[in-house]
Amino acid sequence: MQDLATLETSLNALGQRGDMAAAVQQFYADDCAFQEGNNPARPGGKAAQLVYLADFFATVTKVNAIQLHGQAVGDNLTISEWTIDLATTNGPVLWNETIRRQWRDSKVVSERYYTAA
């Protein structure tokens, strides 16, 4: 198993480039759970997340900023803090977001987003 800090840094580098689909393909377990705040996890695992991302990014007209503020690594757990500023066909998106990831065997098995708009 690779070092968790190295995995998190590599995953976040893809996120900073806006390549979330590649991040999901490379770093996530097929049955990964994706959860927004206190909402139930979205069904469908990694395959459904790739569809979700494709649908969302089809609305993006401009990426103003994707900024990683920091990351922390614990016992099979990582946390990263982001600011995401986008223009979309549905209007502007400005998220201040903390992402909590649980890892097993070098793959993310659960990802939860805590977002303040």
N, C-alpha and C positions, 0 to 999 in steps of 0.2 A: 504494500500500500504506500502511495506517495505521501509525503509530508502535507498535512492539512493546510498549513499556511501557504505553501506553494500552490496547492490546488485552488484555494480561494483567490490568491493573487492572479492566477492565470484566468480563472473564470471572470473576475472583475475587470481584467484587461479587455476581454471581449465585450463586456457590458459598456465600458467606457467608449469603445468604438461603435457602439450601437448594434452590435452583432449578437443580439440575444438568441436568435435561432441557433447559431453555431454554438453558443454557450450551452443551450439546452441539449443539443445533439451530443456534445462531447462530455458534459459533466453530470447529467441527470439520469437517474434510474428510470426504467420504462414505466414503473408504477408510482413515480414521484407524485406526492400530493402538493397542490398549489392552493394557497389560501390567502384571501384578502381580508386582513383585519379579523373581525369576529364572524365573518360570513363562513358558511360551510365550505370545505375544500371543493374546488371544481372537479367534476368527474372526468375520467379519461386519461389521466396520467400524462406522460411526456407527449404522446401523439396529439392529445387534445390541446396541450399548451402550445405546441407548434402551430396549430390552426388558429388558436387565440391570438398569438403574436402576429401571424401573417395578416389576420383581419385588422388588428389594431394598427400595425405599421403601414397598412394600405391607406390609412387616413392621415398619416403624417406628411405634411407638406414642407416642414423645415425643422431641423434639429438646432435649437438655439444653444443648448448646453446639456451635457451629461457629465456631472461632476461627482466623483467619489471623494467623500470627505475623510473616510477612515474605515478600517476593518479590524475586527477582533476575532481571535481564535480560541476556542475552549475545547472541551472534551467531546469530540464528534459534533461540534456546533460552531458555526461562524455567524458573525453579524457584520453587515456593512451598512454604511449611511451614505445616502445619495441625495442630490438635487437633480431633477430631470425637468427640463424646460423645452417644450415642443410647441410647434404650430400644427394644428390638424384641421381637417375639413369640418370638424365639429367645434372648432374654437381652440383657444390656447389651453395648454396643459402645463401646470407647474406643480410638481410633486416634490415634497421633502419626504423622503422615504427611508425607512429602516427595513432591511431584509434579513430575516433569520433563517438560516439553513441548517438542517440536520443531515449528517453524512454517515454513510455505511459503505465500506469496501470501495472507497475513493469515488463514490457517487452521491449526489444529493438525493435524499429520499423524501424530504419534506422542505418546502419553502413557504414562508409566511411573510406577507407584506404589511407593514404598518405605515400608512400614508397620511400625511397632512397636506391638504391642497392649499 
